[in-house]
Amino acid sequence: QVQLVDSGGGLVQPGGSLRLSCTATGFPFLNYLMNWYRQAPGKDRELVAAITSGGGFTNDADSMMGRFTTSRDNAKSMVYLQVNSPKPEDTAVYYCNVKFRALNYWGQGSQVTVSS
Protein backbone atom coordinates (compact mmCIF):
# COMPACT_ATOMS: atom_id res chain seq x y z
CA GLN A 1 0.00 0.00 0.00
CA VAL A 2 1.01 3.59 -0.48
CA GLN A 3 2.92 5.05 2.43
CA LEU A 4 4.51 8.47 2.82
CA VAL A 5 6.74 9.19 5.82
CA ASP A 6 7.60 12.80 6.59
CA SER A 7 10.66 13.76 8.60
CA GLY A 8 12.99 16.66 9.37
CA GLY A 9 10.77 19.19 11.10
CA GLY A 10 11.69 21.16 14.17
CA LEU A 11 12.44 24.60 15.54
CA VAL A 12 14.21 27.03 13.22
CA GLN A 13 15.11 30.68 13.68
CA PRO A 14 13.86 33.33 11.28
CA GLY A 15 16.37 33.62 8.47
CA GLY A 16 17.71 30.13 9.05
CA SER A 17 17.12 27.05 6.93
CA LEU A 18 15.56 23.64 7.24
CA ARG A 19 15.12 20.60 5.00
CA LEU A 20 12.14 18.32 5.17
CA SER A 21 12.17 14.82 3.71
CA CYS A 22 9.49 12.41 2.60
CA THR A 23 10.07 8.72 1.90
CA ALA A 24 7.57 7.07 -0.41
CA THR A 25 6.69 3.41 -0.88
CA GLY A 26 3.92 1.38 -2.50
CA PHE A 27 3.66 3.07 -5.90
CA PRO A 28 5.96 3.79 -8.88
CA PHE A 29 7.44 6.94 -7.38
CA LEU A 30 9.43 8.08 -10.40
CA ASN A 31 6.27 8.43 -12.51
CA TYR A 32 4.34 10.71 -10.18
CA LEU A 33 4.03 14.38 -9.36
CA MET A 34 4.75 14.98 -5.68
CA ASN A 35 3.36 17.86 -3.65
CA TRP A 36 4.15 19.63 -0.40
CA TYR A 37 1.31 21.17 1.60
CA ARG A 38 1.22 22.91 4.92
CA GLN A 39 -1.42 23.69 7.50
CA ALA A 40 -1.06 26.40 10.09
CA PRO A 41 -3.22 26.49 13.23
CA GLY A 42 -6.72 27.66 12.40
CA LYS A 43 -6.06 27.76 8.67
CA ASP A 44 -6.81 25.57 5.68
CA ARG A 45 -4.21 23.26 4.24
CA GLU A 46 -2.41 25.01 1.37
CA LEU A 47 -0.13 23.89 -1.45
CA VAL A 48 3.48 24.98 -1.00
CA ALA A 49 5.28 23.38 -3.92
CA ALA A 50 5.01 20.63 -6.49
CA ILE A 51 7.64 18.68 -8.37
CA THR A 52 7.17 16.69 -11.56
CA SER A 53 8.59 13.26 -12.19
CA GLY A 54 11.37 14.90 -14.19
CA GLY A 55 12.30 17.32 -11.42
CA GLY A 56 10.67 20.53 -12.58
CA PHE A 57 9.04 22.34 -9.67
CA THR A 58 6.75 25.23 -8.93
CA ASN A 59 5.77 27.21 -5.88
CA ASP A 60 2.14 27.90 -5.35
CA ALA A 61 2.39 31.53 -4.28
CA ASP A 62 4.66 34.44 -5.10
CA SER A 63 5.40 34.84 -1.42
CA MET A 64 7.00 31.41 -1.43
CA MET A 65 9.17 31.92 -4.49
CA GLY A 66 12.82 31.55 -3.69
CA ARG A 67 12.17 30.48 -0.10
CA PHE A 68 10.75 27.02 -0.72
CA THR A 69 12.57 24.68 -3.07
CA THR A 70 11.63 21.09 -3.69
CA SER A 71 13.74 18.31 -5.16
CA ARG A 72 13.55 14.57 -5.52
CA ASP A 73 15.74 11.49 -5.65
CA ASN A 74 13.92 8.92 -7.76
CA ALA A 75 16.49 6.24 -6.94
CA LYS A 76 15.67 6.57 -3.23
CA SER A 77 11.96 7.36 -3.68
CA MET A 78 12.41 10.51 -1.65
CA VAL A 79 11.27 14.07 -2.04
CA TYR A 80 12.66 17.06 -0.17
CA LEU A 81 11.49 20.55 0.75
CA GLN A 82 14.21 23.10 1.43
CA VAL A 83 12.99 26.04 3.48
CA ASN A 84 15.26 29.11 3.32
CA SER A 85 14.89 32.33 5.31
CA PRO A 86 11.69 31.17 6.99
CA LYS A 87 9.35 33.64 8.61
CA PRO A 88 7.23 33.15 11.72
CA GLU A 89 4.17 32.87 9.47
CA ASP A 90 5.71 29.76 7.93
CA THR A 91 5.06 27.92 11.20
CA ALA A 92 2.86 24.97 10.26
CA VAL A 93 2.67 21.23 9.86
CA TYR A 94 4.12 20.27 6.49
CA TYR A 95 2.86 17.25 4.56
CA CYS A 96 4.01 15.48 1.43
CA ASN A 97 1.27 14.26 -0.86
CA VAL A 98 0.70 12.15 -3.92
CA LYS A 99 -2.41 11.45 -5.94
CA PHE A 100 -2.25 7.82 -6.99
CA ARG A 101 -5.09 6.05 -8.80
CA ALA A 102 -7.44 8.97 -8.06
CA LEU A 103 -6.77 8.87 -4.33
CA ASN A 104 -4.84 11.38 -2.27
CA TYR A 105 -2.23 10.03 0.11
CA TRP A 106 -0.57 12.04 2.85
CA GLY A 107 2.44 11.79 5.07
CA GLN A 108 1.90 12.08 8.80
CA GLY A 109 3.25 15.62 8.78
CA SER A 110 6.32 17.40 10.13
CA GLN A 111 5.91 20.31 12.53
CA VAL A 112 7.99 23.36 11.60
CA THR A 113 8.14 26.16 14.14
CA VAL A 114 9.84 29.40 13.18
CA SER A 115 10.80 31.40 16.23
CA SER A 116 13.73 33.19 17.76
C-alpha positions in Angstrom: 0.0 0.0 0.0 1.0 3.6 -0.5 2.9 5.1 2.4 4.5 8.5 2.8 6.7 9.2 5.8 7.6 12.8 6.6 10.7 13.8 8.6 13.0 16.7 9.4 10.8 19.2 11.1 11.7 21.2 14.2 12.4 24.6 15.5 14.2 27.0 13.2 15.1 30.7 13.7 13.9 33.3 11.3 16.4 33.6 8.5 17.7 30.1 9.0 17.1 27.0 6.9 15.6 23.6 7.2 15.1 20.6 5.0 12.1 18.3 5.2 12.2 14.8 3.7 9.5 12.4 2.6 10.1 8.7 1.9 7.6 7.1 -0.4 6.7 3.4 -0.9 3.9 1.4 -2.5 3.7 3.1 -5.9 6.0 3.8 -8.9 7.4 6.9 -7.4 9.4 8.1 -10.4 6.3 8.4 -12.5 4.3 10.7 -10.2 4.0 14.4 -9.4 4.8 15.0 -5.7 3.4 17.9 -3.7 4.2 19.6 -0.4 1.3 21.2 1.6 1.2 22.9 4.9 -1.4 23.7 7.5 -1.1 26.4 10.1 -3.2 26.5 13.2 -6.7 27.7 12.4 -6.1 27.8 8.7 -6.8 25.6 5.7 -4.2 23.3 4.2 -2.4 25.0 1.4 -0.1 23.9 -1.4 3.5 25.0 -1.0 5.3 23.4 -3.9 5.0 20.6 -6.5 7.6 18.7 -8.4 7.2 16.7 -11.6 8.6 13.3 -12.2 11.4 14.9 -14.2 12.3 17.3 -11.4 10.7 20.5 -12.6 9.0 22.3 -9.7 6.7 25.2 -8.9 5.8 27.2 -5.9 2.1 27.9 -5.4 2.4 31.5 -4.3 4.7 34.4 -5.1 5.4 34.8 -1.4 7.0 31.4 -1.4 9.2 31.9 -4.5 12.8 31.5 -3.7 12.2 30.5 -0.1 10.7 27.0 -0.7 12.6 24.7 -3.1 11.6 21.1 -3.7 13.7 18.3 -5.2 13.5 14.6 -5.5 15.7 11.5 -5.7 13.9 8.9 -7.8 16.5 6.2 -6.9 15.7 6.6 -3.2 12.0 7.4 -3.7 12.4 10.5 -1.7 11.3 14.1 -2.0 12.7 17.1 -0.2 11.5 20.5 0.7 14.2 23.1 1.4 13.0 26.0 3.5 15.3 29.1 3.3 14.9 32.3 5.3 11.7 31.2 7.0 9.4 33.6 8.6 7.2 33.2 11.7 4.2 32.9 9.5 5.7 29.8 7.9 5.1 27.9 11.2 2.9 25.0 10.3 2.7 21.2 9.9 4.1 20.3 6.5 2.9 17.3 4.6 4.0 15.5 1.4 1.3 14.3 -0.9 0.7 12.1 -3.9 -2.4 11.5 -5.9 -2.2 7.8 -7.0 -5.1 6.1 -8.8 -7.4 9.0 -8.1 -6.8 8.9 -4.3 -4.8 11.4 -2.3 -2.2 10.0 0.1 -0.6 12.0 2.9 2.4 11.8 5.1 1.9 12.1 8.8 3.2 15.6 8.8 6.3 17.4 10.1 5.9 20.3 12.5 8.0 23.4 11.6 8.1 26.2 14.1 9.8 29.4 13.2 10.8 31.4 16.2 13.7 33.2 17.8 
